[in-house]
Amino acid sequence: MDIPSLEAFLAVAELGSFSRAGDRLFLTQPAISKRIANLESQLNSSLFDRIGRDVYLTEAGELLRLRARAVIDELKDIQTSVSQLNNRDIRQLSMASSHHIGLHYLGPLLKAFVDQNPLAELDLKFMESELAIASLLKREIELVFTTLPSPLNNQLNARVIWRDQLKFVVALDHPLARRQGALRLNELTQTTAILPDPQTTTYQIIEQTFQRHHIPLKRVLNVNYLETIRALVANGLGWSLLPATMIDDSLAVLSVDKVELTRNLGIMWHRQRTISRGAQVFMTLLAQATAAR
């Protein structure tokens, strides 16, 4: 149902005449008749009985008359809301982030977005990368910040925003910390590796590195969160590969011969989803911050 057809219907119902309704709305009688016929087709019901020159509401017509004004008001409110949204008004933004990006990168961007759009409802979820991507594919969220997988699902777009340098680390009192010079990669297999879940992109980077050197990755303890991994490594339970941004004075960085690793962090969104005004503004802030950096 559309507003012009409903307004024509109400005019006929009030005036009891197609011609007088046309005069009120500055339309011809055939134009009024066409709009009424359109409504009757959509509702699969006759709205008026035409007896001679007189027009009477049917039962269905009376039911529509009681609700048509509210429907028109609601449709006009929707039009106004959408128009404002397209122009300047930001109502909400739904997004997800890995814990690492949320803790180390997103803070200034979120503050800038909230400062500029104080009435916007920000729905931010901290999720593991695989769950966030699944939610993105289901259209439950609009933007995802995470380690970018390779290959990328063909339904998604992605943009690299940050590059994390990855460092092999152990506790300060770990035997490997006392070694002079660069280690060989196979020396790491002699102690426990504390690594993320095997489904994560970070784990796959490590696994592929060992595979390229024809070294089995063994004695692995899998832990969900990088912050937990850092704590376990600092307590001497094994080695790990962590972003340089997470390394503090409780850890020793190992130099491993011929191995320099990075991972791409960035933003993903669904190719077939129309980007909301809120998402557009956030992506603009992101681009500005990237350019400034």
N, C-alpha and C positions, 0 to 999 in steps of 0.2 A: 504494500500500500504506500502511496505517495501523498504528499501534502496537497497538491492541487486537486487530486481526485477526491480526497476527503473534504476539502473545503467546498467543492462543488456539491457533494452529497449533502452537507449540512445546510447549504443555501437552499437546495430544493426541498429538504425536509422542513425548513422553517417557513418558506414562502409558498410551498405547495404548488410550485410551477417551475418547469424547466426554463421557460422564457424569462420569467422574472429573476430567476437565479442567474441567467446569462447576463441580464441587465446589471445586476449588482456586481458581478465579477468581470464585466466588460468582455464577455465572451458570447459567441453565437450559440443558439440553441443546439445545433448539431455538435458543437464542441462540448457543451455540458453533457449531452446524451452519450458522447464517446467516453467521457470520464466516468460516468455512472456505469456504463457497460463494462469498462475496465475493472471497476471494483467488483461488480457482480460476477465477472469471470474469475477473478482472484479468489473470491469467497465461495464460488459455486452456489450462489443463492440470489434470488430476486430481492431487491431492496425496496422497490416501489410497485404498487398496483396502479395501473393507468386505466381509469374508468372515465371514458369521454375525455373532457378537458381537465378532469380532476386527478390529482396524484396523491396516493395514500401510502404510508409506510407499511411494509409487511412486518411480520414478527421479527425476521432477521434484520430488517431496516431499523426497527425500533431498538433492537439490541445494539446495533452499531451506533445509532444516534447517541445513546447513553455514554458511549466510550470514545467516540470519534474525537471530541475536543481534547481529551486527555492524551490520545494518541498523537494528535497534531502538535500539542505542546511538547511532548516527549521527543518527537522527531525534530522539532525546531531546536530543542536544547542540545540534541546530538549534533546537529549541523553546526551550532555555535561552538560547541566543545571541540569538534574536529577542526573547525576553522581556526580557533585559537591555538590548537596544538600545532597546526601546520605553520602558523606565523611565529609564535613566540612562547606559548605556554607549555611548560614541561610538567607532566603529571607524575610519571614514574619511570624507573629504570631498574630492570632485573638483570643481575649479572652474577657470575661465580668466579672465584679465584682460588688458586692453590694457596696453601698456608704460606709458603715461602714468598710468593709474589705479594700477597696481602701484607705480610709483615715488613718486607724490605723495599717495596717499590710503589705500592698503590696509595699510601697515606697522603702525600701532597696532592695527588690528582683527585682523590675523594674529597678532600677539604675544599679544593678549588671549585669542584662541581656543586657541593652543598652551599658554599658561600654565594655562588652565582644563582642558584636555584633553590632558595630556602623552602619553597612549598612542595618541591618534588619529593615523592616517596621513593627512597632508595632501598631496593631489596638486594642485599649482598649476602651470598652464601659462600662459606669456605668449604671446598670440596676437593677430594682427590681427583686428579686429572681425568681419569677414565670415567668417573661418575659425572663430572661436569660436562664432558663431551657427549655422554649419553643424554643428559638433560637438554643440551643444546640441540641435538638431533630431534628430540621430542618436542622442541619449541617451548619448553618449560621455562627457559631463561633466554636472554637475548645476546649477551656477550660473555665470553669466557677468557680469563687470563690464566695461562698455564704454560708448561714446557710444551713446545710445539712438536707434535709427533711427526714421524716420517716413515711411511708415506701418510699424507693427509687424506682423510675421508673426502670423496669427491663432492659431497653435499655441503662442504664447509669452505669458507674463505679464511685466510690467516695472514697476519702481518707480524714480522719480527720487530720487537720493540727493544729488547735488551739481550745482551749476550753474556751469559754467566761463564766465567772461567772456573773450571773444576780442578780441585787440588786433592791429591792423595794426602791423607792425614792420619796421625796416630797420637796417642797420649804422649806427654812430655817424657815420661819414664819408660816408654815402650822400647824394647831392644832395637827396633828399626830406626828410632829417633836418634840413636847414637852412631849410626853408620855415617861414614864420611863419603862424600861424593854421591853420584847418582846410583840408584838401585836398578837392578834388572826387574822387569815386570814379573818374572816367575818367582822372585823372592817373596812376593806378596802372598803367594799361595801357601806359604808355610805357616801362616797365622790366619785367624778368623777374619772374614770380610763381613762388615755390617752394612747392608745395602737396602735400598727401597724394594718395594714389591716388584717381582719379575715383570709385571704388566706395565710398569711405568717406563716412560721414555728414558729417564736417567739410568735405570738399571740396564736397559737395552744398549745404551751408549757404552757402559762398562763391559757388558757381555761381548759386544761386537769388537771392542778393543782387544780383549783376551783372545777371541777367535782369530782375529787377524794375525796375532803372534803365535797362533797354534798352541795356546796354553789353556788348559781346562780351568774354569772358574769353580772353585770348590771351597768347602768349609764356609758356607754363606749363612749368615743370620739375617733374615728379612724383617725389617721394621718399617712401619707405615710413614712416620713423619721424620723429616730431616732434623728437626730440633731434637727429637729423641735419639736419633742416630748420633748427633754431635755429643750428647750427654754420655751415651754408652762408650763412644770412642775415647772421650776425655777420661773416663774411668778405667781405661786400659783393657777393654774387652776385645779390641781388634782394630783393624784399619777400615777406612772408608774413603769415598770420593765425595767431597762437599764443595758447594759454591764458595768462591773466595770471600763473598760478603758475609759468610757465616763463621769464618775462622777467627777465633779469639786467642788470647794468651794461654788457654788451657790445652791447645793443640800444637803439634809440631807438623810442619809441612814437609812432605817427602818429595825429593826430586827423583823421578823415574825416567830412565834413559829412553829417549825417542818417543815419549808419550806426552802430548799436550792436548788436553781435551776441553771443549766448550759445549754448551747447550744453548739452544735458542729459546728465549722466553718471549711470549707475545700474546696477541689477541686473536680470537676466532669468533666468527659469526656465521649464521646459516645463509647460504647463497640465495635461497628462495624466499626468505623472509624480508618484508619491507622494514627497513631500519626506522625505528621510532625517532621522534625529535630528541628525546633524552639521550638515546644512544649516539645520535649524530653529534650532539654537543659534547658528550664525553670523549668521543673519538677525535673531535677537533682539539680539545684540551690535551689529549694524548699526543697528537701530532705536533702541537706547539711546544710541549715539553721535550719531545724528542728532538725537534729542530734546535731548541735552545741548548740542549745538552751536546 
